[in-house]
Every structure is written in structure tokens, then in C-alpha cells.
């Protein structure tokens, strides 16, 4: 009886045919989690309210195990498992948490980006800057030699980063898209910044490309980490001054930058090379870069699951 409140009649559709990449995936369906009528979480939310269950003001980062379930929230935490040649049994690839977040799934304080399309539909964020950081690493575990680390800004204005000058339009967070697709106008400035990282060095990825290349795991880890600065949700970040995901914790990154539009409430997301470089299941030991610059100006760019990977991402439609 403790979970009677989660017992509800789910409306769903059936498919009889799949095409493209859907033919090869392990999953036999898609759970819609966007902010529109019919999505899984919104059906649960409506059932929860309709039956008079209590809605908490839980902020999704409460250490109290008894914190009340908040039906306006859910969280995704993706993980990349070691390559398996036999995928028939499936592989563990992360966690979906309904009602908030799971403190066991993140070891740093939660920070919040602003959803620029909060009323309905996709979840979209506004990219304010992009950097490359040498020697790889994550935000919480950067390269141990700080003096050896350099930051190179991708020389692109905000409208080029998002594919639109409209502040109410951004880049979609789409957990159902494996790769990341950014505006084609970013291709040249990104590749120029990539070249500056390596200078005259020779190697498989000294120039950014999407060809299959043979690399060791250590070589992949040594590639640049891509850092995205996202417009923050100011009220949610008021008490996050020391969080590693806040821009104010990365003064070295902005030391030589003229990005005056970046505020202390904005957040930083790291995409380490092990996330944007994908190992081939057909040719183990060979990798492909999965961050593409293909979207025309005005189209909707996508931050796919390789950006969400390694973070617990909390979607809070109540804010």
C-alpha cells in the first residue's frame, strides 16, 4: 500500500514498424518525458494531484530520505558501460529517478540552468559560451597539474552558439538522441580552437573530424574537455556560490575572455572526451567523435545523451 499512489492507468501508443537507428537499439519503445500532455511524468503528476496527494516544495537536493515526492520533477543519470559485444541481455546504462533527485548519484552540489521554453514542449537551454580545456578531465576531477591546463574559447557569439538570436530559443536537451548536433556556423570557430590546442603536433585527432581512428583509452582521455556555459536559473542558484558547476568557480577559464554577458548565476557543464568520443562496437579500439556541427541557422540544435552522460540531470517543471 505504500506505493498505491504510483498505481495509475498509463495511456500509451503501440508501434508496428521502426526504421533507421531504431532497428538496432535494445529498447523496443520510447518513454516520452517532455513537458506536454501525454508524457509519462505528466500522467503520473496528474494522477498524483487528482487523488489529493501532498505536493512538496522539495528542491530536489534534500538529504532527508523521507523528503516528499515532487511530481513536477524527475532526474536522469546516464552512464557509459564498458563495450559489450553481446548486447542481447542488455547493459546497465544509468538511472531514472521520479519525484526529485538521488543524492547517491551526484557527488557535487546541484546547479540549475534556465529552461528557456518552460511552458510546454522540449526542455531548452541557452548556451552563452564554449571553451576547450586541455588535458581532459571533468569539473570535479580536472587534470592534476593546474599549470599545464589551458582554456581556449571558441570564438563565436551567442546567436551562433544557439543557432538563433532569439533569447527565447535555445538548444534542446534530448536524452533520446545519442549524439549532439550543434549549429553549422560553429564548425569553423570550433575547429580553429581545436587546432590551437594541438599546434603543430601530429596525431589521430590533432584536427577535429568524424573519421574512425585507432586510439588507446589514455589517448582518448588526453583530448580536450568541451566546456559549455549555460544561462543559469538565478533564484535556484542563489545558495550555490561554491558549487563546482557555477561560473564563479572557474575564474581561470574566464581570465582572458571578454564574455561580459556571463553572470555569476550561470553554470558550466563539462563534456569530457570519453563522452564525445565513442568506441566502435564493430572495431573495438577505434573511436569516432560524436559532436557534430550540422544544423542550419534557425533550426533546433540538440544536446544529446553524450552531453547528459556522467551528470545527474534534474528536470524541474515546477520552477
VMD Tcl script that draws the C-alpha trace (Angstrom):
set ca {
  {0.00 0.00 0.00}
  {2.95 2.32 0.41}
  {3.08 2.70 -3.36}
  {-0.63 2.81 -4.20}
  {-0.22 6.42 -5.25}
  {2.01 5.27 -8.11}
  {-0.61 2.83 -9.41}
  {-2.26 4.57 -12.34}
  {-3.58 3.74 -15.79}
  {-0.96 4.77 -18.34}
  {-2.05 5.86 -21.80}
  {0.44 4.80 -24.45}
  {0.70 4.08 -28.15}
  {1.91 0.98 -29.96}
  {4.27 0.93 -32.92}
  {4.25 -1.69 -35.65}
  {7.30 -0.59 -37.62}
  {10.68 1.02 -36.92}
  {13.27 2.48 -39.28}
  {16.80 3.85 -39.18}
  {18.77 3.59 -35.94}
  {15.67 2.38 -34.04}
  {16.02 -1.03 -35.72}
  {19.32 -1.72 -33.95}
  {18.62 -0.42 -30.47}
  {17.99 -2.70 -27.50}
  {14.89 -0.83 -26.39}
  {11.59 -1.65 -28.03}
  {9.96 1.71 -27.35}
  {10.39 5.30 -26.19}
  {9.24 6.79 -22.88}
  {8.25 10.39 -23.57}
  {9.37 12.72 -20.77}
  {8.96 16.15 -22.38}
  {6.68 18.81 -20.92}
  {3.46 18.16 -22.77}
  {0.22 16.27 -22.31}
  {0.65 12.51 -22.59}
  {4.22 12.30 -21.33}
  {4.90 9.65 -18.69}
  {5.82 12.01 -15.85}
  {2.88 14.35 -16.56}
  {0.39 11.48 -16.49}
  {1.83 10.47 -13.10}
  {1.70 14.12 -11.98}
  {-1.97 14.47 -12.96}
  {-2.85 11.22 -11.18}
  {-0.96 12.40 -8.09}
  {-2.83 15.71 -7.90}
  {-6.21 14.26 -8.89}
  {-6.10 11.88 -5.94}
  {-5.18 14.58 -3.44}
  {-1.63 13.52 -2.63}
  {0.58 16.14 -1.00}
  {2.94 18.09 -3.27}
  {6.14 19.11 -1.53}
  {8.30 22.20 -2.04}
  {11.26 19.83 -2.15}
  {14.05 21.38 -4.20}
  {15.28 18.02 -5.46}
  {18.54 18.08 -3.47}
  {17.35 17.15 0.01}
  {19.48 14.83 2.16}
  {16.38 13.72 4.10}
  {15.42 10.25 2.90}
  {11.83 11.00 3.88}
  {11.59 14.05 1.60}
  {8.18 14.10 -0.07}
  {7.86 13.03 -3.66}
  {7.53 16.02 -6.01}
  {5.60 15.01 -9.15}
  {6.88 18.02 -11.12}
  {10.43 16.60 -11.08}
  {12.40 13.71 -12.48}
  {16.11 13.09 -12.98}
  {18.26 11.20 -15.47}
  {21.72 9.87 -14.74}
  {23.40 8.26 -17.74}
  {26.49 6.10 -17.60}
  {28.56 4.53 -20.35}
  {29.31 0.89 -19.63}
  {32.39 -0.94 -20.95}
  {31.89 -2.14 -24.50}
  {29.95 -5.38 -24.70}
  {29.96 -7.42 -27.88}
  {26.86 -9.35 -26.79}
  {24.12 -6.79 -26.17}
  {21.19 -9.18 -26.18}
  {20.87 -9.34 -22.37}
  {21.14 -5.53 -22.20}
  {23.56 -3.42 -20.22}
  {23.04 -1.11 -17.26}
  {23.20 2.42 -18.59}
  {22.03 4.68 -15.77}
  {19.06 5.59 -13.63}
  {15.73 7.39 -13.90}
  {14.57 8.97 -10.63}
  {10.95 10.11 -10.39}
  {9.99 12.83 -7.93}
  {13.33 14.56 -7.45}
  {16.98 13.52 -7.40}
  {19.03 10.78 -5.75}
  {21.89 12.19 -3.68}
  {23.81 8.95 -4.21}
  {24.05 9.74 -7.92}
  {25.91 13.05 -7.67}
  {28.94 13.95 -5.56}
  {28.79 17.73 -6.10}
  {26.05 20.26 -5.38}
  {23.25 20.51 -7.91}
  {23.27 23.68 -10.05}
  {20.45 24.85 -12.30}
  {20.31 26.04 -15.90}
  {17.33 28.05 -17.08}
  {14.76 26.29 -19.25}
  {14.06 28.93 -21.90}
  {10.89 27.13 -23.04}
  {9.19 26.45 -19.68}
  {5.54 26.49 -20.73}
  {5.41 23.27 -22.75}
  {7.32 21.00 -25.07}
  {11.04 20.41 -25.14}
  {13.50 21.42 -22.44}
  {15.84 24.01 -23.96}
  {18.88 25.79 -22.58}
  {20.75 28.86 -23.80}
  {24.49 28.43 -24.46}
  {26.42 31.60 -23.59}
  {29.96 30.41 -24.29}
  {32.02 27.36 -25.25}
  {35.59 26.54 -24.21}
  {38.11 23.76 -24.77}
  {40.20 22.74 -21.77}
  {43.43 20.87 -22.45}
  {44.28 17.51 -20.85}
  {40.68 16.33 -20.48}
  {39.09 15.64 -17.11}
  {35.73 16.53 -15.59}
  {34.67 19.54 -13.50}
  {35.08 17.70 -10.21}
  {38.19 15.79 -11.34}
  {40.29 18.08 -13.60}
  {43.87 17.40 -14.65}
  {46.11 17.26 -11.56}
  {48.65 19.78 -12.93}
  {46.71 23.07 -13.00}
  {49.66 24.94 -14.53}
  {49.60 22.64 -17.56}
  {45.90 23.25 -18.22}
  {44.90 25.89 -20.76}
  {41.48 27.21 -21.75}
  {40.68 28.18 -25.33}
  {37.42 29.96 -26.05}
  {35.52 29.04 -29.18}
  {35.25 32.42 -30.88}
  {31.50 32.53 -31.51}
  {28.75 34.89 -30.44}
  {25.70 33.72 -28.56}
  {23.44 33.63 -31.61}
  {25.93 31.35 -33.41}
  {26.18 29.07 -30.36}
  {22.41 28.60 -30.27}
  {21.54 28.96 -33.95}
  {19.27 31.90 -33.16}
  {19.47 35.48 -31.85}
  {16.13 34.98 -30.09}
  {16.82 34.69 -26.33}
  {13.65 32.61 -26.00}
  {15.13 29.92 -28.25}
  {17.89 27.60 -27.20}
  {19.37 24.15 -27.67}
  {17.21 21.13 -26.82}
  {18.24 18.68 -24.11}
  {17.24 15.37 -25.68}
  {18.04 12.19 -23.79}
  {16.62 10.15 -26.67}
  {19.23 11.42 -29.15}
  {22.55 9.62 -28.80}
  {24.80 12.28 -30.33}
  {24.99 16.08 -30.18}
  {24.13 18.32 -33.13}
  {25.08 22.00 -32.97}
  {24.76 24.89 -35.47}
  {26.89 24.57 -38.60}
  {28.09 28.15 -38.03}
  {30.07 26.80 -35.05}
  {32.08 24.35 -37.13}
  {34.84 26.74 -38.23}
  {35.41 28.52 -34.87}
  {35.36 25.17 -33.03}
  {37.88 23.61 -35.40}
  {40.11 26.72 -35.11}
  {40.10 26.45 -31.33}
  {40.84 22.71 -31.62}
  {43.86 23.45 -33.84}
  {45.22 25.90 -31.25}
  {45.10 23.15 -28.62}
  {47.49 20.93 -30.60}
  {49.53 23.47 -32.55}
  {51.90 21.68 -34.91}
  {51.54 18.31 -33.18}
  {50.81 15.23 -35.26}
  {48.31 12.59 -34.27}
  {44.98 10.89 -34.95}
  {42.84 13.74 -33.58}
  {45.04 16.84 -33.84}
  {42.42 18.01 -36.32}
  {38.77 17.59 -35.37}
  {36.95 15.13 -37.66}
  {34.47 12.25 -37.61}
  {36.57 9.52 -39.19}
  {37.12 6.28 -37.32}
  {40.52 6.45 -35.59}
  {42.52 3.95 -33.58}
  {43.35 5.24 -30.10}
  {44.15 3.89 -26.66}
  {41.90 4.74 -23.74}
  {44.63 7.01 -22.34}
  {44.94 8.86 -25.64}
  {41.19 9.46 -25.66}
  {41.28 10.77 -22.08}
  {44.02 13.26 -23.01}
  {41.86 15.01 -25.63}
  {40.31 18.38 -24.73}
  {37.28 18.59 -22.48}
  {34.49 20.69 -24.00}
  {33.01 23.20 -21.55}
  {29.60 24.78 -22.11}
  {28.47 27.86 -20.21}
  {24.67 27.79 -19.88}
  {22.34 30.56 -18.78}
  {21.57 29.85 -15.13}
  {18.30 29.86 -13.21}
  {19.16 32.74 -10.88}
  {16.79 32.06 -7.97}
  {17.73 28.37 -7.82}
  {21.46 29.17 -7.76}
  {21.39 31.82 -5.02}
  {22.88 29.48 -2.42}
  {25.32 27.69 -4.75}
  {28.22 30.14 -4.52}
  {30.86 27.44 -4.01}
  {29.41 24.75 -6.27}
  {31.87 23.43 -8.85}
  {29.23 23.81 -11.56}
  {28.94 27.59 -11.15}
  {30.90 30.02 -13.36}
  {32.30 31.78 -10.29}
  {34.26 28.59 -9.50}
  {36.16 28.83 -12.80}
  {37.98 32.15 -12.75}
  {40.92 30.71 -14.70}
  {38.61 29.89 -17.59}
  {37.43 33.49 -17.91}
  {40.77 35.16 -17.22}
  {41.43 36.06 -20.85}
  {37.82 36.03 -22.01}
  {35.79 39.09 -22.97}
  {32.48 37.34 -22.34}
  {30.86 40.21 -20.42}
  {27.39 38.67 -20.75}
  {28.30 35.76 -18.46}
  {26.95 36.19 -14.94}
  {27.76 34.60 -11.58}
  {24.49 32.68 -11.71}
  {25.38 30.90 -14.97}
  {26.51 27.27 -14.92}
  {29.30 25.24 -16.52}
  {28.84 21.75 -17.98}
  {31.82 19.59 -18.88}
  {31.81 17.12 -21.77}
  {34.95 15.01 -21.25}
  {36.49 13.24 -24.27}
  {35.35 9.81 -23.10}
  {31.79 11.07 -23.63}
  {32.02 12.69 -27.06}
  {34.40 10.02 -28.42}
  {32.53 6.74 -28.95}
  {34.20 3.37 -29.32}
  {33.06 1.29 -32.27}
  {31.22 -1.93 -31.43}
  {32.37 -3.35 -34.77}
  {36.04 -2.30 -34.41}
  {36.94 -2.16 -30.70}
  {39.81 0.21 -30.05}
  {38.66 2.61 -32.76}
  {36.73 5.78 -31.93}
  {34.55 8.38 -33.61}
  {33.86 11.97 -32.49}
  {30.11 12.29 -31.94}
  {29.69 16.04 -31.64}
  {28.50 17.37 -34.99}
  {28.06 20.88 -36.45}
  {25.28 20.27 -38.95}
  {22.24 22.36 -38.04}
  {21.30 25.34 -40.19}
  {20.71 28.73 -38.59}
  {17.20 28.88 -37.13}
  {16.91 25.11 -36.77}
  {16.73 23.40 -33.38}
  {20.13 22.15 -32.25}
  {20.39 19.23 -29.82}
  {22.49 18.36 -26.78}
  {22.17 14.58 -26.82}
  {22.79 11.85 -24.28}
  {26.58 12.09 -24.67}
  {26.33 15.56 -23.05}
  {23.96 14.41 -20.29}
  {26.16 11.41 -19.55}
  {28.09 11.50 -16.28}
  {25.72 14.02 -14.67}
  {22.52 13.57 -12.73}
  {20.26 15.93 -14.67}
  {17.20 17.13 -12.74}
  {14.22 18.32 -14.80}
  {12.06 20.55 -12.59}
  {8.91 21.72 -14.39}
  {7.66 23.32 -11.17}
  {10.13 26.21 -11.28}
}
mol new
graphics top color blue
foreach p $ca { graphics top sphere $p radius 0.5 }
foreach p [lrange $ca 0 end-1] q [lrange $ca 1 end] { graphics top cylinder $p $q radius 0.2 }
display resetview
